[in-house]
Amino acid sequence: MRMITFFLVGLTVHVVFFISIFDIYFTSPLVHGMTPQFIPLVPPASRLVLVVADGLRADSLFMFLSNGSSTVPYLRSVIEDMGTWGVSHTRVPTESRPGHVALIAGFYEDVSAVAKGWKENPVEFDSVFNESRHTWCWGSPDILPMFAKGASGDHVYTHTYPAQEEDFASTDASRLDSWVFTQVKAFFNSAKSNSSLRASVREDKNIFFLHLLGIDTNGHAHRPMSKEYLDNIVLVDSGVAELVSMVEEFFDYDGRTAYVFTSDHGMTNWGSHGAGHPSETLTPLVVWGAGVNKAHIVTEPQQYTDGYLKDWKLEHLQRVDVNQADIAPLMASLIGVPIPVNSVGVLPLLYLNNSEQFKAESMYTNAIQILEQFKTKMSQRKETTLSFLFTPYQPLTESKQAEFIHKARILIQLEKYDDAVSLCQSLISRSLEGLVYYHTYDRFFLGCSVVLGFVGWTSYVILVILKTHASLNRHPNLTKQIPSRSLAWLCICVAAVITVFLLIQRSPFTYYIYCLLPVPVWYSVLKEFGTITDVIHSAPSLPIWKCMGYFVLVAFGIELLVVSFFHRAMLTVGLAVLSLWPLLSGLFGKAKMRSVSWFLGCLCLAAFPMMPVVGREPNMHLVICAGLLTLFTSACFLWSSRQKTSLHLGDKQQFVTQMLHVAVCAYVPSLTHASLQQKQGLPLLNQVISWSTLASSIFVPLLSSTRLFHRLLSIFLSLTSTYLLLSTGLEALFPPVLSWLMFVWINIEQEALLSQGVSSRQELSVIDFSANIDITRVRQLKLDDIRRSYFFVFFIITAFFGTGNIASINSFDPASVYCFLTVFNPFIMGGLMMWKVIIPFIIVMCTFETIQVATQLSSRSLFLIVLVISDLMALHFFFLVQDYGSWLDIGTSISHYVIVMSMTIFLMLLSVVTHILTSKRLILWRKTKMHFP
């Protein structure tokens, strides 16, 4: 197999492994075909007003200011006198769309929607809006259309402002909320004079939805503790007070209106959201009006131990916490519409002010609605599983379902409402557990298939390395123990059996890929049975203790990298150990200056994983310092190179231009930050400079000399310019420090190879990337190359976590992209922040490519070892996913697995990019022909 074929096969296999985690853990939980369930009693309210303050934290609403006053005097009076309050607990991801889906549809966002950026649900779903008679919505164009799109009929009416209004650089983002209140006021005024509209508005089962985005926008732009954020909350409170007065007046104070005030998610102190920090998951909930309990005074200590009651001075009022999805059945119960058929929310009875019969009937309806989902899920699973393989959920078999339903009806008829409610809650609990059981029914089976393919692929790559590069004792008589034709027929038969099995079970198409992929992979492994026997027979002649030592070190090193995903400080420990490498390997005595530089570079880089991950305030002075450090190190590199090889005039001009460009890019973020602080918007000139820098960052290095050192320096300057524009503080210092260490690494690897007597040392400024490779000087792999490959993987991981990134959405500060745009656009902003993450990767990758040339080794040889190390890490995380029980732990390990697999795929693709960057001729692979089994 030629290398290009091997590359394509490897890329395909890894893409399958990458997609598998989404198919196993991120499939849609939604089912269809259930019958809507009605509460057979008159509802307490005719209409409902839902107000969602986007990005409002619970403590921001309930807390008192330093002067002892409340930021929300009206809502505070509602809590004290008229309604019931509590904390709504959201789930990860704490984003606007998933939050609104939980509130209005009653289920936690279909995780497969992540593939569409949480913008659109791949599967249609029911909602309270859909079940209402009419719903009028005002607010953001990012939220409202999805509920109108999913509604049956045309009874959901949306009114949105232009998307361009969602500008983080706006002089006053609270105008978004003012727009909503103004439009609602105009709507009711219009209804007074429009008879047909008035008739529609006065019908029952109507919902009025106000989505207020100003608080979220101000939180992103100015942080949640800022004056702008708090002032926006004050504006919302006064707007709600005016809204209630207007609504009550319009309906002649009939007392048939229910009000729900809440938030979709919170926000961290540094102005981001998406993860599971309490500041993001704890949101306020205030409910009042028709059918809602009034404030309940308590004298005994409440069950909550989080300390918030005392901080908010609400110890004397009953606090009723709910899960965010519970709000949907609450709203449905208040106005008498069916609970959304996909809802998994549990009706919070403590919010209801109604008869015990109404509460019992409502809870019974809630239980039947969730049980219907369970029955549909069970039926679907039963139809796609062979009868002798199907294992039903024992706590809720068909007989037990009938028993629960019959007993609940009897209890309600006997007016034993408390017992009926308790029984229905038990039925809901079992139904929800059963839904999870059937949703994850095939997870173990698919996981085993993927692991089998993973182990087979890794084994094959190891065999390729051994057969191509190890000096094995060949035993021709053993290589034909498994006839190739017999093995092929065996694999065909296995594949046929698997295919028939999946066909009978009517499995999805992706199941065929996951289950059949291990067959050709293991066929390739078993074909190399001769290589396996050669390894076994060559073992006695190998330096066993040295091999075992390398094996233990690599195993320990991989485990350290895995642990670093959970504890970034482990990278600091690893860098401290790496700093001692020249001393432990004996290189210190042969290259003292380079060894000292390596030691200092590792220690400086070791400081970054210890820095705060998130929550750092912008510090543009550090960005300027990073620019000056980049200029200083570049000048030093050029000065040291000039002593050995003179620069051509064209190269001098390009480097001077690039260094001036770095100086400009170091200053642009400060100008942009100052302009935004003064609420003058994003300067057009800064935006032009930023986008032109981004567009040219890949192409400018191609204009530089093809000599190794000059090309690397040009890449470093070009990428650093873009990185500075995407920086807000300390992370801007990372690329200069990383590049310094990378240049030292190249030099010290040459010294290491020289000490082994492999080659003579060439100056980096002399080596030409575009020159033809002398095939006679390309060497085979050695044990020390395992260390080089490990160093590369270690620096790749450090390049990700060292800049403050973690496997969490809220570790990315939107302020990083303000030099490019300030109007909210999740895909462009996400793309820019992704490029910021990738830049250190490219620096490390180019360095690794240089080391391969400088150490006279084929680029593909080291890449195979890198592939094995990264695959072992991914496999480690895959096993962790299988072991964890809680969704939070599973989600963390899944995100880590996705990161490692993304890195592996990215490195395979980036290997092509680095060839382009390091050679003026667009060649993908060097001219050395290397054949694979």
N, C-alpha and C positions, 0 to 999 in steps of 0.2 A: 504494500500500500504506500503510495507516494505521500509526501507530507501534506500537500494541498488537500488530498482526499481525506487523510487522517484529520486535518483541521476541520473540514466540513462535517465529517461524521461526529467528531468531538463536540462541535458547536451544536449540532442537532440534538445530541444526547443531553447536553446540559440545558438546552432550551426546554426539552421535555421534562427534565428534573425540576427546572424552575417553575414551569406551569403547573406541575403536579401538586405543589403545595397549595395552590389556589383551588384546584379541583377537589382536593381532599378536605381542605379546611374552609374554603371561601365559596362554597356553592350556595345557591339561593335557598333559604329555609321556607320560602313561601309556597303554599299550596292553594289550589283553587277548586271550586265546586261546592263550597260549603253554603248552607242556607242561612241568610241573615236571621238573627234572633231578636225578637221584640220583647220589651217588658210589658206585660199585659195590664198595666195600670196607668192612670192619668199622670203625666209627668208634672213636676212642680213648676217648671219654667216653660215659657213659650218661645223664648229666644235666648241666645248666649253671645256675649261679647268676649272674644279672646284677644288679649294683648300680650304679645311676645316681645320683650326688650332684648334684642340680640346682644349677646356678650355680657350680660349683667350678672355679676357675681352675687351670691347670697349675702355675703358680709357687706358689700357695697350698698345694698338696699336696707338691711336691718340695722347697721351700725349707726352710732351717733357721732357727730363731728366733735372736734376738740372743745368747741364752745358749749357743748351739751345739747345742741339742737339736732333734729333729724333732717336728713337730706330729702326725705319724702314725707312731709307732714300729713298729706291726705291719705296715702296708703298706710301710714302709721295709725291714723285714726280708724281706718277700716279694720286693721288688725286688732286694735284695742276694743272696738265696739261692735262691728258689724259682720265680721267674717271669721274664717278659719285659715290658719297659716301653717306653713311648714317649709321643709327643704325638699326640693325635687332632686333626686340623685340620677345623674346622667351616666351614660356609658361611653367608653372609648369606641370610635374616635369622637372627640368633643368638637364636632364641626357643625355648621349651621344646618346643612341638609339632613344629616342623621338625627340631629336634635329635633327638627320640625317633624320628621317622619315619626319619631317616637311620640311626640306630643299629639299629633293629629291622626295618625294611623294606628298607634298603639303597639308597634313592634319596633325592634331595634334594627336599624338600617340593614338591609340586605347587603352583606359584606362583599358580594360580587360586584356591587356598584363602585368599588374602589377602582375598577378597571376603567370607569368612565369619570373618574375624578370627583365622585360624589355629586355629579351634576344631574345624573339621570339614572333612574332605577331600571335595570335590565328586565325586570318582571313587573307587570302591573299589580297594583295593590289597592285595597279598599281604604277609605278614610272617613272620619266624621263628616268632613265636607261633602263627600260623595253621598252619604246617607241623609244629609240635611235636605230641606225643601229648597232653600236658597242660601248661598254663601257669598258675601261680598268681602273682597280682600283688598287691602291697600298696603303697599310696601315695596320691597326690593324685587327687581327683575330676576334675581338669582334664585328666589325661593317660591314666589307665588305661582309661576307657570306650571311647576311640576304637579301641583294639586289640581289645577284646572285641566291639565292634560290627562290625568288619570281618572277624572270624574266621568261617570256615565251621564249622558245628556249635556245640556248647556246651562246648568243652574249654578255654576261657580263662576263669578265675575271678578276679574282681576284689574287693578289699577296700579300701575307701576311708574316710577320715574325712570329717566334714561340711565343706562348703566354707567355712563361717563360721570355721573354725579357721585359715584362711590370713589372719591379721590382722597387718599391719605394726606395729601398736601393741601386739602381744602382749608379755607380760612375758618370755617365753622361747620363741622360735619353734623352738628345737631339740626341743621336745616333739613336734613333728610326726614327727621321725626316731625319737624314743624310742617313739612309738606304733607305728611300722612294725616296729621290732625286737621289741617286745613281742608284736605280733600274729603275727609269724613264729615266735617261740618258742612261743607258745600253739598254733600250727598243728602244729608237729612233736610237741609233747607230746600233742596230740589224736590224731595219727596213730599214736602208740604204742598207744593203747587202742582205736582204731577200725580194725577189720580191713579193711573195704572201702577206707577212705581210705589205710591203710598199703599195701595192694596197688596202688592207683593211683600213690601216691608212689614206690613201688619199681620201677615200670616204666621202660623206657628212653625216650630222646628227650623227657624232661621238662625244663621250664624254670621257675626260680623268680626272679621279678623284684621287686626292691625299689627303689621310687622315693622318694628322700629329698629333700624340698623345704625342709627347715629352713635349709640353708646359703644357698639363694637368697633366702629370706624375710629372713634376718638380714642378708644383703648389701644388699638394698634398703633395709632399715630403718636399718642402722647403718654401712654401707660395708664393703668387703672387708678393710680393714686393722683393723677394730674387734676388740675382745676377744670380742664375741658371735660374730662370724663364725669366728674362730680356735678358740674353745671348741667351736663346733658341729662343726668338722672333727675335733677331738680325740674328741668323742663318737661320730662316725661311725666313726673308726678303731677305737675300742674295741668298737663294735657289730659291725663286720665281723669282728674277731678272735673274738668270742663266737659269731657266726653260723657261721663256718667250723668252729669246734670242735663246735658242736651238729650241723651237717650231717654232718661226718665220723663223729661218734659214732652218729648215727641209721643211717647206711649201713655201719656196722661197719668203717670205715676201708678200704673196698674199692678206694680209689684211682681211682675212675671218675667223679669229679666235677670239672668245669672251672669256674673262676671268672673273671669279667670285671668289673673295676671301672673306671668311667669317668664322664664328665659330658656333659650335653647341650650346654652352652655355658658360657662364662666370664662375666666381669663387669668393668666398668670401675672405676676407683678411686672414682668418684662413685656407684657402686651402680646402674648401668643396663646394659642389653644390648640387642642387636638389630642393631647395625651390624658393621663389619668390623675393629675395632681388635684387635690381637693379644691383648690381655687378654680379649677376648670369643671369639676364634676358636681359641685354643690351650687344649685341655682334656687332662687326664691320662688315660692308659690303662695299666692294670696287669692282666696276664693270667697266671694260674697254674693248676696242677692237671693233670688228665689230658690228655695230648696236647699239652702246652705246653712249649716250650723253657725250660730253666732259665737263670738269669743267666749271660751270656757275658762273660767278662773280655776286655777289649781293651787293647792296649798302644800301638797307633798312634793318632794323632789322628783323630777321627771327622769325617765330612763336614759336620756342622752348623756354621754360622758365626754363629748367633744369640747365642752366649755363655752360653746357659742351662746347659750342662753344667757349666761351672766354678762358676756361681752355686749350682747344686744339688748340687755335689760328687759328680757321677755320671760323670765323664770316664772312669772305669775300667770302666764297664758299658755294653754295647752298647745304643744307643738306636734303637728301630725306630718311626719315625713312620708314621702311616697317615692316609688321608682318612676322615672319620667314617663314610661309607657302606661302607667296607671291613670294618667290624666285623661287619656282618650275615653276609656269606659266611664269615667266620672262625667265628662261633658255629655256623652251619649245618654247617660241616665238622667241628667238634669233636664234635657229637652225632649226625651222620649223617642230618640232615633235608635236604630239597631247599632250595637257595638260593632265596629269594623271587623269584618270576618277574619282578618289576619292579625288582629290584636292579641297580644300576650299579656296585656295589662290586667291587674287585679283591682277591682273597684274598691277605693278607700272609703269605707262606710262612715268613718268618723267625720267626713266632710258633709254628709247628707243630713238634712233636717226634715225627716219624713217619718211615716209610720213604720213600725217594725215589719209589717207585712210587705211594704214597698221595698225595704232593704233586703228582706229575704228573697223576694221575687227578683230583684235586681241582681243579687249574688247568684241566684239559680240560673238566670239568663246568661250571666258572665261565664259560669261553669260550663253550660251547654255549648256556648260559643267556642270556648277553647277545646272542649271535648270533640266538637265537630272537626276541628283542625287535626286533632290526634287521630280520629277515625279515618280521615282522608289520607293522612300520612301513612298510617298502618296499611290501609288498603293498597296504596301505590307500592309500598315496599313488598307486600305479599304477592302482588301480581308480577313483580320482576325478580322473584326469588323462587327457586325450586322448593316444592312443598316440604321435602325431607330435610332441607337446609334452613328453612325459615324458623326463627326463634322469636316468638312473640314477647312483648313486654309484660312480664308476669304480674306486676302490681296492678295492671289495668287490662285484664283480658276482657273479652266480650261479655262474659257472664258477670264479671265484677262491674263493668260499665252499667249494665242493666240494673244491677243491685243498687248502685249508688243513686241512679236516677229515680228509681222507684221509691227508695227510702226518703230521698229529699222531698219528693212530692207529698208523701204521706206526712212528713213532719210539718210541711207548710199547711196542709189541710187540717192538721191537729193544732195549728197555731203555736207550735213549738219553734218559733222563729230563730231563736239563738242556736238551737241544735241544728236547724236546717242550714244556717249560715256557716256554722263550723264544718258541717259535712261538705258543703259546696266548696269551701276553701280547701279542704283536703282533696277533693276531686280535681280542683284547679291545679294544685301542687303536683299531683300524680300525672295529670295530663301534660303539664309543661315538661316534666321529667321524661315522659314518654315521647314527646316531640323531639327532644334532644337525642333520645335513644335511637329512634328511627332515622333521624337526620344524619347521624354518625354511624349508621349500621354497616356501611362498607368501608369505613375509615381504616380499620385494621388490615383488611384484605388489600386495599390499595397501597397502604403503607408498606406492607411486606413486599409487594411487587416492585415498588420503587426502590426499596432497600436492596432487593435482589439485583436489580439492574445497576444500582450504584456500586455495590461491592464488585459485581462482574466487570464494570467499566474500569474501576480503579485497579483491579487485578490485571486487566489487560494492559493498561498503561505501564504498570510495574514490569510486566513480562517484556514489553517492548523495550523498556530501558535496559533490562538485563540482557536481552538477546542482542541488542544493538551495540551496547557499550561495555558489557562485562566480559572478561576473558574466561569463558566457561569451558570446562572439559566436555567436549562433544562426544556423545555416544550414539552413533547413527543407528545401531540396532534397537535403540529404545524409542526412537522418534516415531516409529510406525506402530506403536502398540494400539492406538485407536485409529482404525482405518478412516480416512477422510470421508469416503462415500457413506459408510455406516453411520458416522457421526452426523452427516448432513441429513440422512433419512430420519434419524432419531429426532433431530431438532424440528424437522418438518412435521413429524407426527405429533410432537408436543405442541407445536403452534396450532395444528389442526384441532387438537382436543380443546385447547384454550379458546379458540375461536368458536367452536360449537357450543361450548359451555356459556360463553358470553352471549351468543345469539339466542340460546334458549331463555336466558334471563333478560333479554331485551336491554342489555346494558348500553349506556351512552358510548358514542364513538371514542371518546378519550380513554375509556376503560381498555379498549383494544390496544391502544398505544402503550399504556403503562404495563399491561400484562404480557404483551408480545415482545416489547423491547428487550427484556432480559434474555430471550431465546437467541437472537443473533449475537448478543454480547457474550453470552457464555459459550456459544459455538466457537467464537474467536478465541476465547480463553482455552477451551479444551483442545482446539487445534494446535495450541502451543504446548501440549503435554510434554513434548520432547524437551522444550526449554525448562519446564518445571523439573524434569528428571535430571537435566544437566546441572541445574542449580543445586539440587540435593547432592549429586555426586561431586560437585566442585566445593561444597561446604567445608570439607576437611582441609582443603588447601588455602582457604581464605583466612585473613587475620581476624579470628573470631572475636577476640576481646575488643579490637578496634571497631569492628562492625557492630558489636553489641553496644559499645559506648556511643557510637553515632545513633543507633536505634533509640537508646534511652534518652539521649539529648533531644532528638527530633520529637519523640513522643512527649517529653516534658515541654518542649517548645510549642508544640501544637496545643497542648492543654493550656499553656499560658496565654496563647492567643485566644482560645475559646473563653477563658475566664475574663480576659480583657474586655469582651463584649458586655459583661455584666459589671465589671469594676475597672474603669479606665486607668486607675492607678497602677494596675499590673503592667501597663506599657512603660511606666516610669521605672518599675523594677527591671523589666526586660532591657530597657536602654542602659540602665546602670550596669547590668551584667555585660551587655555588648561593648560598653566602653572599655572593659578590661581585656577584650579579645587580643589586641596586639601584645599585651603583657603575657597572657596565658599561652599564646602561640609562638612566642619568641621573636615576633616582628619588631618589638620595641628597640632591641639592640641594633637592628639593621636600618630602621627608618624612624629615628627618634622624633623628628619634627612632625612627620605625618601621623605618628602614633599619638603625639600630644594633641594635634589638631582633631584627630578622631575622638580622643577622650573628651575634649572640651565640647566638640560638636554634639556628642551623644548626651552629655550632661545638660547642655542648653536646650536640646530638643526634649529631654526628659521633663523639663519644667512645664511644658504645655499640657500634657494629660492631667496635671494636677490643678490646672486653672479651672475657674468656675465654668460649668458646662453651659448654663443659660442664665439669664437674668442680669447680664452685664449691661451697664449703661454705656451708650455710645461715647467713645473717646477718640475724637478725630486727631488729637495730637499724636496718638500712637500710630495712626495711619501715616501721618507725615514722617514720623520716626522710622517706620518701616520702609518708606520710600527712600529716605536718606541712607538707611542701612543697605538697601538694594544697590544704590549708587556706589556706596563705599566698597562693598564686596565685589561689584562688577569692575570697578577701577583697579582693585587689587588683583583680580584675576587677569585683567588685560595687561597690567604692568608685569606680572610674573610671566605671562605668555610672550610678551614683547622681547624679553631678554633671550628667548630661545628661537622664536620664529617671528619675523616681521609681518606686520599687517599690510595688506594691500589698501590702496586709497579708498576703494569702494567699500571695503569692510570697515575702515575707520569711520567713514561717513555714516554707514548704517548703525554702528554701535553708538556713535555720538547722538544720532537722531533717536534711537531707542532709549537712551539714557535720559534725554530731554523729555521724551514722552512719559517715562516713568515719573519724572519730577512733576509733570502736569497732572498725571493721574493720581499722584499722592495728595495733591492740593484740591482737586475737584470735589471729593467727598466732604471736605471741610466747608467749601463754598455752598454745596448743596444743603448740608445740615444747617448752616446758618440761615439760609434762605427759607427753609421749612420752619425753623424755629420762629422766624419773624412772620410766618404765614404769608410769604410772598410767592409760594409755589415753586415748582422745579424749573430752574433757568433753562431756556432752550439750548444755549451754548453748551452747558454741562451735559445735557441729554445727547446732543449731537456727538460730542467727544466720547461719551460712554459707548454709544452704539457703534461708532466707527472703530473704536478700540476693540470691541468685542468681535466685530466682523473681520478685522485684520489680524487677530491674534494667532490664527492658525497659518495664515499665508505669508506673513512677514518673515518668519524663520527660513522659509524656502528660498528667500533671496540672499541669504548669507552664504558664507564660504562652506564648502563641504568638508572642511577639516573639522575633526571631531570636537575639539575644544570650542572653536568659534561657533559651530552650529548649536552646541549645548548652551552656550552663553546667550545666543540670540533667542533660543526657545525660552530660557529662564526670564529674560527681560520682557519678552512679549507676553508671556502668561502672567507674570507678576503685575504688569500694568492693568490687566483685566481684574486680577484678584484684588488689587488696591481699591478699584472702583466698587467692588462688591463687599468691602470690609467696613466695619463700624468701630473697630477697636483693636484689642490685643491680637486677634487672629491674623491681622495683617503682617505681624512679625514672623509668622510661621514659615511662609515660602522662602524668605532669605536665609533663615536658619537651616531649613531643610536642604536648600540648594548647597549651602556651605558644606554640610555633612555629606551630601551626595558627591560633590567634587572630591572630597577627601577619600570617600569610599572607593572611587574609581582608582585613585592613585595608590591607595594602600592594597587594593586587590592585585595591582600589578606587582607590587613588592612581594606579596604573598606567593604569587606564581613564580617570581624570580627566585625566591628562597627555596622553592622546590626544584629548581633547575630545569623548569619547563621551557622557558623562553628568555630572550633578552628583552629589556625594557625599552619601549618606544615612548617618546614624549606625546602627550595628548594632542598638542598643537600640530603634530606632524601627521598623525593618522588621518587618512582620508576615507570618509564613509562611502564615497562613490567609486572608490578603486575596486577593481576585481579582487576577489579573495583568492589567495594562494592556497589551493586545496591541500597541498602537501603539508601546510603548517596548521591546519585545523586538527585539533587533538580530540581524544576521546574523553568521556566523563571520568572524573575521579571522585573519591569520597568527599573531598573538600568542596566539590560543586554542590553537594547537598546543603552545606552551610551557606553557600552563596544564594541558593534558591530560597532557603529559609529566611535569610536576611531580607531578601526582596519582599517576600510575603509579609514579614514583620513590618517593614517600612510602609508597605501599602496600607496595612491596618492602622499604623500610626498616622499616616497621611489623612485617614478618615476621622479617627477619634481625636487626634492631636489638635485639631482646629476648633474643638468644642462641640462637634457633632455627636449625637447619641442616636440610638435607634428609636427616635420619638419625633412626632410631628412638631412638637412645641420647641424643639431645639433650634429651629430655623427662624431667625428674626426677619420679618418682612422689611425692616429698615435697611437690610443689606442691598435691596434692589432700588432704593429711592433715587440713585443717580440715573437709572434707566427709565423708570416709570413710577407713578404714584397712584394711578387709577387702578382699582382692584381688577386683576386678571390672574386667576389662580394658575393657569397653564403657563403663561409667560413668566410669571414670578417663580413658579416651581422650576421651570427650565433654567432660569438664571441661577437660582440657588443650587441646582444640580450641577451646573457648569462650575460653580465655585467649589463644589466638592471634588469635581473631577480634576481640576488644575493640579493639585499636589500629586494625584495619581500619575498624570502625564510626566511630571518632573521625575518621579521615581522610576517610571517605565522607561523613559529615555536614558536614565542613568544605567538601568539594568541592561538595556540594549548596548550601551557603550562598553560596559564591563564584559559582555560577551565577545565584543570585537577585540578589546584590549587584552583579554585573556585567551584569545585564539580558540574560541569554542563556538560551535554552531549554535545559533539562537534557538533552534528547535530543541536542542538537547537539554538545556537548562529549563526551557519552558515545560517539558514533560515532567520534570521534578516538581516545578511550581504547581502544575496541574494536580499532581498526586497530593501535595500538601493541602491545597485549597479544597480538594474533594474530600479529604479526610476530615477537615473542619466542618464542611457542610453536612457530612454524614453524622458527625458528632451532634450537631444541632438538630438534625432530623430525629435522632434517637431521644434527645431531650424533649422534643415536642411530644413524642409518644408517651414519655414517662410522666409529664406534668398533668395534674388534674384540673387546676383552676384555669379559667379562660385567660386571666391576666398573665399567668406564667406561660401558657401556651402561646399567647399573642406575642410575648417578648421573644420566645425562642423562634417563632415563625419569622418575626421581623429580622432576627439575626441570620436565620437560614437564607432568607431572601437577600439580605445584604451580601453574604458570602457567595451565593450563586450569581448574584448580579455582578459582583467583583470578578468572578471567574469568567463569565461571559464577556464582561467588559474588557478584561485583560486579553482574551482571545482576539477580540476586535481591535483593541488598542495596539496589539502587536503589529497590526497592519499599519495603523496610523503612525506609530513611531518609526517604521521603515520609511514612510513618506517624509516625516519631519527630518529624519537623519540622512536623507539621500535626495539629491536633485532629480535623480531618475526614479520614476514611480514604479519601483520593483517591490513585489510582495515578499519574495523569499530570495535568499542569496543563491548563487549559482551552484553551490555544492549540492550534489544529488545524494539524498539519503533515503534508502528504501526501508520500509517497515514490513513486518510479517503480516 
